[in-house]
């Protein structure tokens, strides 16, 4: 372990494992080799449930037979080693003990019968085991175990020599892995929810450069009816729409900008109802030095993607006013709403004004924004949470 190259290899492998949990096996392998051990493992043991939910092992402990053995530890059915883990938990961090100390046996007496131990040693070809405590987190004991070639149940001398270097490296790497794993699962869950939104959503730079788009937005672009990725930037299929799009993106960057320029429509090549868009800044300096924008795009042709049902929750609108709002948020003109409801344009106009007044909105664009924020449509063809999460 005093070899500079070996220390460097372990340090580099630890850095890799800290951010890539699947790289713990190479780390355990290089440690086992440096210790002249048959195998090496790091895990968190639950002293109350006598099992482990986190284990990282060298290659020799990844055979089918070894995995079956480790599964017994994970589900808490392998209890023969439990007294040993209790003994490890009571030692000082960094103190290496052998099996005789772990099971409180005299130096010259036989070790107690332990079928689990015998199976483990048979798999690795080792003759004894040494252990060291890395950390204690409530009932969880973070520890490392080497499968040694020396018999007798005494602590491995190479493990003792390496402990001052290995213990801080392994404890920090294990903790970093926990954080990265938790963040990865949270991020995967957020991305899955992002994809479940039943309207287009895209994070972009103020220039329109796309950073991340959800599934619905990508489908809208694939239709080639209203949106495109021109050079990786959001653009309208119809050039006449681009000034409105660019102006909205720029307006969102101004802290004094009012809400009106941030909600706009984009005409479609097919002549269908225009996309309804809303852009807002994402001022998160911890995520990026540049301010990002979130652009929401709703297709009013899909009743599931824009609805006045959220407005109904306020309990302020009459059935007729709610019906008018249903057509309004889908992009229909006042005349068309009157035609669809078999009323006069004056009646439709009056009902729109009445609905806006009851909901403290200044006009139809405010009603549209309120409908957008008071609804949370989700697709039903996406799986959540993500598999494996």
Secondary structure, 3 states (H helix, E strand, C coil): CCCHHHHHHHHHHHHHHHHCHHHHHHHHHHHHHHHCCCEEEEEEEECCCCEEEEEEECHHHCCHHHHHHHHHHHCCCCCCCHHHHHHHHCCCCCCEEEHHHHCCCCCCCCCCCCHHHHHHHHHHCCCEEEEEEEEEECCEEEEEEEEECCCCCCCCHHHHHHHHHHHHHHHHHHHHHHHHHHHHHHHHHHHHHHHHECCEEEEEECCCEEEEECHHHHHHHHCCCCEEEECCEEEECCHHHHHHHHHHHHHCCCCCCCCHHHEEEECCCCCCCCEEEEEEEECCCCCCCCCEEEEEEEECCCCCCCCCHHHHCCCCCCHHHHHHHHHHCCCCCHHHHHHHHCCCHHHHHHHHHHHHHHCCCCCHHHHHHHHHHCCCCECCCCCCCCCCC
